[in-house]
Each structure stands twice: as C-alpha cells, then as structure tokens.
Amino acid sequence: MHLVIRRYTYRATLYIILVWFLIIFILFQLHNSTTNSSDKQTFSEDENTDELAELNINPHDSINFIKRSIKKLDNKQEQLMASNIDDKKVDLNGPGEMGKPVEIDKTKLSPYELIKYENGFEKHAFNVYASDLISYHRSLPDVRDPDCQKLQHEPISLTASIIMCFHNEAWSVLLRSIHSIINRSPSHLLKEIILVDDFSDMEHLKEPLDEYIKHLKIVSIVRQKQREGLIRSRLAGAAIAKGDVIIFLDSHIEATEGWLEPLL
C-alpha cells in the first residue's frame, strides 16, 4: 500500500510541475507578443488565423515535449519502483489473478497513463502497462493433468541451478518470473537462480536490480561487458552454477505448481 501511495504521489508532483512549466512558458510568450504589438490598432484576418504561430509555439512540438517529459518521468518512476520489495499479499480479485487476462480500456486512461501504455509497446513490443498491474506473486491455476497432480515423487536428492538470461527485459515481467520460481519450487531442490544480463542498457536493470536481488538470498547476477547472445550468456551462467542440475529458462515465464520435480 505504501508503494502505491508513493508511486502516485511522485507521479502527481512531477506532473504538476510539468504543467506549471508549460503554463508559465505560454504566459511568457503571450507577454512578449503583447508588448511587441502594443502600437498596432488593427489586425488583418490572416494575422489572426494562427495565434500559436505568432507566439512562436508549435503545437506539435509542444505535444512532443510533453510526451518526452512524461516518458522521462515514467523511467524515473520505474527506477523508484525498483527499489521497493513487492508486497507478498495476493488479492485474488486483482488483475491477472489465476491467469485471467487483463483488459485495458484506453478510453478510460488519463493522458499520463495513455503515454505510459504506448511507451510500453514502444520499448518492449507487448503490453507492459497491463503487466505492471499484475502482482509479482499472482496466483495461477494448476495446469497439470489430475493424475499428475496425484503423483507422489520419490525423494529427490538433486538440486537445481536456474539460469535466466535477459536483455532489456521489462521490470515487472522479470521479477514475476523470478518470484514464480521461488514461490513454486521446493526450497530443498532449488539451489540458486543465476541471472545473466546480456549487456542491457535500461536503467532499471542496473543498480535498481542489484539492490532488489540483495533481498533474495538465492538470486545472483552475472553481467556481460558486451552483447554476447543467448548461448554465450547461458554458458557464462553455467560456469558458476553450483547445483547438480542446470535448468535454462527465459526471462518472461511463470512457473506453476509441480514444475520442477519431474525435471529432476
């Protein structure tokens, strides 16, 4: 709850500052225009056709300026969110619970939310806005066959090292992948999760991610110094793995109940 309040307080404060800046800028231009034209008594019809042009204000540029500014605020907010640990309390009626789809009505989004919605597709080519609404610890249905759910496995003495490579992954998707593995893997079987960053350049995947995983004792990270590709990145993770079995997973997955035991 504190995270949600802080997010919206931060967003509202910066958004208000941006709006006031734009208002002051327009008033300043109006003042200059009034001063320069004080001796003029009449104006032709053509001179009144585009007041914004007289004020040297390009509407298209102003809109782009606002979008760029909000995009920067969105990135800052993403970093702010990155420093907080997600609340493990699950609201079974929350977005995406039990794997239900999250439907976004764009007509009901505020200007800020709409830009954030569009930025998500621009940066990641999928609906990051919807992903950010879903808990890192959301509930999922048990997709196993009923007979598989009843199956009793013999005691397993092997441990698993999970290696997860990523490049510029969305924050909420990456964290939900990690937490789904931790939450749905028997602790005595899960040795570690090794993240391999294949030279990402998004800020939330740098220091904020380092700070976040400090609270997850079995998670570590390897950072490539240049783009190496999937295979070399997996090998970099495998080189430091301590478990008996190595399991490679994508960074945009969610594990369900009983996923690990059959593999081991």
TIKEVO-928712 format. One record per residue: x, y, z of N, C-alpha, C in turn; residue in one letter. Coordinates in steps of 0.001 Angstrom, whole numbers, padded with zeros to 6 digits, always signed. Example, Ala and Ser with C-alpha at 12.3 -4.5 7.8 and 13.67 -1.06 7.14 Angstrom:
<pts>
+013190-005690+007800+012300-004500+007800+013200-003300+007800a +012850-002250+007080+013670-001060+007140+012900+000030+007870s 
</pts>
This chain:
<pts>
+000835-001204+000000+000000+000000+000000+000866+001249+000000m +001942+001231+000820+002832+002391+000858+003489+002612-000499h +003800+001510-001201+004409+001626-002527+003477+002320-003498l +002182+001950-003463+001204+002558-004379+001060+004039-004092v +000973+004410-002785+000831+005820-002417+002041+006610-002876i +003232+006059-002641+004438+006780-003036+004524+006939-004553r +004125+005895-005294+004157+005977-006748+003285+007114-007256r +002045+007184-006766+001116+008191-007270+001463+009582-006760y +002024+009690-005559+002470+010992-005062+003607+011519-005916t +004553+010648-006210+005697+011035-007043+005231+011448-008435y +004327+010646-009003+003832+010929-010352+003087+012259-010390r +002185+012467-009404+001373+013681-009389+002226+014926-009209a +003226+014852-008325+004089+016010-008073+004832+016434-009331t +005452+015481-009997+006221+015817-011193+005313+016254-012341l +004142+015646-012422+003218+016016-013488+002728+017445-013298y +002452+017845-012047+002012+019213-011759+003112+020204-012105i +004356+019866-011758+005485+020748-012088+005582+020947-013594i +005414+019859-014349+005486+019940-015802+004391+020837-016364l +003166+020697-015863+002049+021518-016343+002290+022989-016035v +002761+023294-014827+003040+024681-014464+004149+025268-015333w +005134+024470-015641+006213+024948-016508+005666+025340-017880f +004779+024505-018416+004202+024789-019726+003330+026042-019680l +002556+026212-018596+001702+027398-018459+002546+028668-018386i +003608+028627-017582+004491+029796-017451+005134+030133-018786i +005534+029100-019526+006156+029319-020827+005191+030025-021780f +003934+029578-021813+002938+030186-022701+002633+031620-022281i +002500+031864-020971+002236+033217-020484+003389+034155-020817l +004595+033653-020709+005764+034468-021051+005736+034860-022524f +005389+033902-023390+005310+034194-024816+004169+035174-025112q +003052+035024-024398+001934+035956-024577+002328+037374-024181l +003059+037483-023087+003506+038798-022623+004410+039457-023657h +005334+038710-024201+006234+039263-025218+005473+039681-026461n +004487+038866-026841+003704+039180-028031+002885+040450-027823s +002303+040611-026622+001502+041798-026315+002358+043053-026314t +003555+042978-025756+004468+044124-025698+004892+044565-027083t +005203+043594-027943+005691+043921-029285+004599+044456-030192n +003346+044200-029848+002252+044623-030741+001363+045692-030111s +001848+046357-029061+001016+047333-028347+000667+048539-029199s +001496+048880-030194+001238+050048-031033+000300+049740-032192d -000001+048463-032372-000852+048096-033500-002316+048202-033081k -003134+048831-033931-004540+049041-033604-005436+047972-034226q -005052+047523-035416-005911+046558-036108-005073+045389-036591t -005754+044326-036791-005096+043119-037296-005930+042581-038453f -005258+042099-039420-005963+041510-040552-006469+040126-040176s -007396+039626-040954-007961+038305-040676-006900+037228-040763e -005973+037412-041712-004919+036412-041876-004012+036360-040663d -003806+037527-040009-002885+037565-038877-003462+036854-037669e -004779+036664-037673-005417+036023-036525-005671+034531-036747n -005297+034041-037908-005634+032657-038225-004854+031656-037398t -003679+032063-036933-002868+031104-036171-002133+031834-035062d -002796+032009-033916-002186+032738-032812-000976+032009-032257e -001011+030703-032302+000133+029945-031792+001378+030206-032617l +001178+030417-033938+002327+030714-034788+002929+032057-034421a +002063+033077-034096+002559+034384-033692+003350+034299-032397e +002988+033348-031551+003670+033193-030261+004899+032305-030373l +005211+031895-031602+006353+031008-031825+006190+029679-031092n +004949+029231-030943+004673+027956-030289+004134+026991-031334i +004843+025920-031553+004406+024888-032479+003631+023835-031693n +002324+023678-031946+001533+022715-031168+002116+021311-031195p +002602+020893-032363+003167+019544-032488+004395+019390-031604h +005255+020437-031617+006456+020388-030777+006099+020388-029300d +005059+021134-028929+004648+021185-027526+004159+019825-027051s +003372+019156-027887+002874+017828-027530+004020+016840-027399i +004968+016915-028354+006124+016020-028289+006960+016289-027051n +007060+017584-026681+007813+017946-025475+007176+017312-024240f +005847+017390-024159+005141+016805-023019+005336+015293-022996i +005235+014657-024172+005404+013205-024221+006804+012793-023782k +007821+013540-024269+009200+013209-023876+009394+013392-022381r +008812+014454-021835+008966+014728-020403+008297+013648-019569s +007085+013253-019973+006382+012212-019230+007110+010882-019353i +007707+010635-020530+008471+009396-020705+009654+009355-019754k +010317+010513-019575+011430+010585-018631+010938+010360-017211k +009778+010953-016872+009215+010752-015542+008844+009290-015335l +008357+008660-016399+007986+007253-016312+009203+006397-016022d +010336+006711-016685+011571+005972-016440+012057+006179-015023n +011953+007429-014519+012356+007713-013141+011475+006943-012163k +010171+006910-012450+009258+006200-011569+009568+004711-011578q +009941+004171-012758+010276+002756-012846+011466+002442-011957e +012447+003373-011901+013586+003194-011018+013155+003287-009558q +012217+004194-009257+011732+004328-007887+011042+003046-007448l +010221+002491-008311+009541+001246-008002+010536+000122-007794m +011650+000177-008539+012625-000902-008485+013250-001058-007119a +013257-000003-006322+013916-000057-005028+013016-000613-003931s +011798-000965-004282+010847-001464-003293+010574-002949-003495n +010416-003661-002382+010068-005069-002438+008553-005197-002544i +008093-006000-003497+006659-006150-003724+006001-006857-002547d +004839-006390-002170+004081-006996-001081+003628-008398-001498d +003878-009377-000636+003546-010757-000967+002066-011075-000779k +001304-010141-000222-000122-010378-000061-000789-010404-001437k -001515-011471-001700-002147-011644-003003-003635-011339-002900v -004100-010436-003737-005525-010134-003840-006099-011025-004936d -006870-012018-004556-007386-012979-005527-008318-012343-006546l -008745-011122-006287-009574-010396-007248-008764-009373-008037n -007450-009390-007845-006582-008425-008510-006384-008743-009985g -005787-007815-010722-005554-008022-012156-004686-009254-012422p -005114-010075-013350-004318-011214-013783-004318-012406-012854g -005058-012351-011739-005056-013482-010806-005641-014732-011472e -005073-015872-011123-005431-017170-011697-005264-017177-013216m -004351-016360-013700-004032-016344-015118-005056-015670-016000g -005994-014953-015403-007028-014291-016198-006438-013116-016980k -006955-012856-018178-006422-011742-018979-006731-010391-018351p -005856-009445-018595-006057-008070-018131-006466-007226-019333v -007671-006703-019301-008181-005900-020410-008073-004420-020061e -007468-003663-020957-007260-002230-020752-008165-001446-021695i -009016-000595-021143-009852+000301-021942-009101+001622-022099d -008506+001835-023257-007677+003020-023480-008467+004313-023325k -009775+004259-023553-010581+005484-023458-010714+005966-022013t -010418+005099-021056-010539+005466-019644-009194+005835-019019k -008137+005815-019816-006814+006147-019294-006610+007654-019275l -005902+008134-018268-005522+009547-018218-004447+009796-019275s -004174+011067-019627-003108+011345-020604-001781+010714-020206p -001450+010786-018921-000197+010184-018449-000225+008673-018644y -001332+008032-018252-001437+006579-018357-001412+006132-019815e -002021+006924-020698-002044+006570-022115-000638+006607-022705l +000139+007621-022332+001518+007707-022821+002344+006550-022274i +002136+006221-020997+002842+005081-020408+002451+003787-021113k +001179+003654-021452+000677+002484-022176+001386+002352-023529y +001479+003462-024249+002116+003445-025566+003623+003233-025459e +004241+003808-024432+005682+003627-024241+006035+002164-023998n +005140+001446-023309+005395+000032-023042+005506-000773-024320g +004602-000521-025253+004667-001207-026540+005902-000774-027324f +006239+000501-027236+007383+001025-027978+008694+000402-027500e +008841+000243-026194+010094-000267-025631+010185-001792-025635k +009053-002470-025452+009108-003916-025250+008242-004725-026217h +007442-004061-027032+006603-004726-028040+005530-005629-027425a +005124-005347-026191+003969-006012-025607+003370-005086-024550f +002277-005511-023955+001514-004642-023062+002143-004597-021667n +003176-003779-021508+003851-003635-020220+002928-002967-019204v +002061-002085-019679+001124-001405-018772+000277-002432-018020y -000224-003432-018744-001017-004485-018103-000149-005323-017174a +001067-005627-017608+001981-006422-016782+002270-005745-015453s +002415-004419-015482+002732-003675-014258+001580-003689-013253d +000382-004003-013717-000771-004066-012814-000850-005397-012073l -000122-006397-012571-000210-007752-012028+000832-007951-010934i +000431-008587-009849+001337-008855-008733+002480-009766-009155s +003661-009559-008546+004790-010468-008776+004486-011863-008237y +003545-011951-007325+003226-013215-006648+001817-013687-006997h +001360-013383-008182-000037-013681-008507-000314-015190-008481r -001561-015518-008235-001991-016914-008236-002128-017410-009673s -001874-018699-009861-002009-019326-011172-002724-020665-011018l -003470-021083-012020-004142-022387-011928-003134-023525-012048p -003471-024657-011481-002647-025856-011637-003019-026493-012972d -002120-026422-013935-002432-026861-015297-002112-028334-015529v -001649-029022-014491-001314-030435-014648-002570-031292-014802r -002401-032421-015468-003470-033408-015531-003778-033882-014112d -005062-034141-013800-005417-034590-012443-004596-035780-011958p -004275-036725-012858-003459-037878-012461-002047-037447-012087d -001532-036439-012799-000189-035942-012474-000186-035227-011125c -001279-034570-010798-001369-033881-009516-001334-034867-008347q -001836-036081-008576-001870-037096-007521-000553-037864-007408k +000311-037717-008399+001552-038492-008434+002466-038124-007273l +002952-039150-006577+003888-038947-005473+005304-039264-005954q +006189-038261-005923+007560-038467-006381+008403-039088-005280h +009339-039917-005694+010299-040458-004736+011180-039320-004235e +011762-039474-003044+012645-038417-002525+013744-038068-003527p +013936-036780-003743+014930-036299-004717+016082-035656-003963i +017292-036099-004267+018471-035555-003584+019213-034531-004436s +018818-034394-005695+019491-033446-006586+018999-032021-006334l +019855-031053-006645+019464-029642-006561+019596-028996-007936t +018846-027926-008149+018806-027274-009461+019364-025859-009401a +020152-025525-010404+020577-024142-010642+019789-023624-011834s +019009-022577-011624+018217-021980-012697+019016-020841-013314i +019205-020881-014617+019932-019820-015318+018961-019090-016233i +018867-017798-016041+017894-016974-016762+018620-015802-017418m +018691-015816-018737+019368-014745-019482+018342-013702-019925c +018769-012452-019975+017851-011393-020402+018621-010234-021018f +017911-009474-021830+018433-008220-022392+017287-007230-022452h +017399-006147-021683+016376-005089-021658+014971-005642-021403n +014878-006532-020441+013580-007100-020076+012776-006094-019253e +011463-006159-019386+010584-005301-018586+010699-005692-017114a +010673-004695-016246+010884-004910-014810+009874-005887-014214w +008591-005634-014406+007572-006473-013773+007603-007899-014304s +007913-008067-015572+007972-009411-016163+009132-010206-015571v +010295-009575-015483+011473-010251-014934+011255-010653-013480l +010731-009719-012675+010529-010012-011257+009457-011074-011040l +008421-011064-011868+007378-012089-011725+007930-013466-012105r +008824-013511-013085+009469-014779-013450+010265-015327-012276s +011065-014461-011653+011904-014881-010528+011052-015367-009363i +010049-014575-008988+009243-014928-007820+008396-016172-008060h +007964-016402-009285+007172-017608-009543+008022-018858-009354s +009305-018766-009703+010216-019902-009494+010429-020142-008006i +010699-019065-007275+010942-019196-005834+009695-019700-005113i +008542-019154-005465+007302-019485-004758+006806-020896-005044n +007167-021470-006208+006595-022758-006599+007648-023848-006770r +008785-023660-006124+009830-024684-006141+010117-025121-004709s +010167-026421-004431+010554-026866-003092+011925-026295-002731p +012030-025679-001584+013261-024965-001220+014483-025872-001190s +014303-027151-000848+015457-028052-000772+015936-028496-002151h +015145-028230-003183+015543-028588-004545+016130-027406-005315l +015797-026201-004896+016232-025002-005617+017524-024465-005002l +018630-024708-005673+019929-024263-005169+020121-022777-005367k +019797-022273-006568+020070-020872-006880+019380-020473-008173e +019232-019172-008342+018798-018590-009617+019895-017633-010060i +020453-017893-011231+021526-017050-011764+020968-016225-012919i +020930-014919-012751+020524-014015-013827+021752-013641-014639l +021623-013661-015951+022712-013232-016824+022216-012064-017664v +022768-010896-017394+022392-009680-018115+023268-009551-019351d +022664-009740-020521+023412-009659-021776+023508-008208-022246d +024207-007399-021441+024548-006015-021773+023306-005149-021988f +022391-005185-021026+021206-004318-021083+021609-002866-020882s +020847-001934-021474+021147-000512-021295+020000+000246-020624d +018976-000462-020172+017884+000186-019452+018264+000349-017985m +018010+001542-017454+018495+001893-016124+017927+001005-015024e +016676+000573-015159+016078-000220-014080+016717-001592-013932h +017505-002005-014934+018164-003307-014871+019597-003210-014363l +019975-002036-013911+021326-001848-013380+021276-001808-011856k +021574-000679-011262+021621-000598-009801+020303-000988-009132e +019132-000551-009653+017879-000968-009008+017720-002483-008919p +018114-003196-009977+018009-004657-009947+018998-005251-008951l +020211-004702-008910+021199-005169-007929+020665-005016-006511d +020038-003868-006242+019504-003618-004906+018346-004567-004590e +017526-004848-005583+016362-005708-005352+016783-007126-004993y +017714-007692-005769+018046-009101-005554+018875-009322-004292i +019355-008232-003672+020044-008392-002390+019120-009015-001349k +017826-008795-001509+016845-009322-000565+016431-010754-000908h +016887-011248-002038+016565-012614-002466+017849-013431-002374l +018013-014147-001306+019300-014750-000960+019832-015724-002001k +018961-016379-002740+019434-017399-003673+019590-016865-005098i +019408-015563-005282+019496-014967-006621+020795-014181-006752v +021519-014420-007841+022741-013670-008142+022685-013222-009593s +023609-012357-009976+023583-011820-011342+024983-011764-011939i +025068-012133-013206+026295-012027-013997+026027-010998-015082v +026949-010063-015258+026747-009004-016260+027793-009124-017367r +027310-009269-018589+028207-009309-019738+028703-007900-020053q +029956-007790-020475+030550-006488-020775+030270-006045-022204k +029680-006939-022999+029234-006611-024352+028162-007625-024742q +027431-007343-025824+026407-008291-026257+027058-009602-026684r +026637-010683-026059+027226-011987-026341+026236-012942-026996e +024957-012676-026873+023966-013588-027414+023547-014640-026397g +022509-015388-026742+021894-016320-025800+022838-017442-025372l +023517-018085-026315+024327-019261-025986+025506-018895-025099i +026253-017852-025463+027391-017446-024638+026933-016976-023253r +025794-016329-023209+025277-015868-021920+024883-017055-021040s +024275-018060-021632+023941-019258-020860+025203-019958-020355r +026224-020006-021189+027482-020625-020771+028125-019852-019629l +027993-018520-019655+028544-017694-018572+027852-018014-017255a +026552-018256-017310+025832-018636-016102+026180-020043-015652g +026298-020958-016616+026617-022347-016286+027994-022471-015646a +028901-021576-016003+030273-021641-015492+030347-021460-013983a +029356-020801-013390+029400-020550-011944+028300-021297-011195i +027558-022143-011899+026449-022867-011273+026963-023865-010242a +026248-023977-009128+026647-024868-008035+025699-026054-007865k +024575-026046-008535+023607-027125-008384+024013-028378-009134g +023322-029484-008843+023598-030749-009533+023067-030740-010963d +021976-030026-011164+021334-029963-012480+021183-028501-012884v +021458-028206-014156+021299-026845-014676+020025-026783-015517i +019192-025806-015224+017952-025606-015979+017960-024196-016556i +017808-024090-017869+017779-022789-018538+016329-022361-018756f +016013-021142-018347+014668-020597-018536+014746-019212-019164l +013701-018853-019903+013598-017488-020418+013269-016537-019270d +013413-015247-019545+013168-014240-018501+011730-013745-018495s +010886-014327-019328+009475-013931-019372+008607-015187-019268h +008730-015863-018135+007983-017094-017883+007321-017012-016512i +006413-017936-016250+005889-018117-014901+005778-019612-014637e +006363-020044-013531+006318-021454-013158+005023-021749-012408a +004459-022917-012657+003261-023346-011937+003624-024487-010986t +002672-024894-010174+002911-025933-009175+003396-027227-009827e +004413-027834-009225+004900-029126-009680+005775-029086-010914g +006297-027913-011257+007073-027795-012496+008465-028414-012375w +009059-028365-011183+010472-028717-011035+010721-030206-010813l +009906-030854-010001+010172-032244-009616+010311-033193-010811e +009424-033152-011810+009582-034068-012949+010889-033851-013715p +011374-032615-013769+012624-032347-014477+013811-032983-013761l +013770-032973-012440+014862-033563-011671+014736-035085-011572l 
</pts>
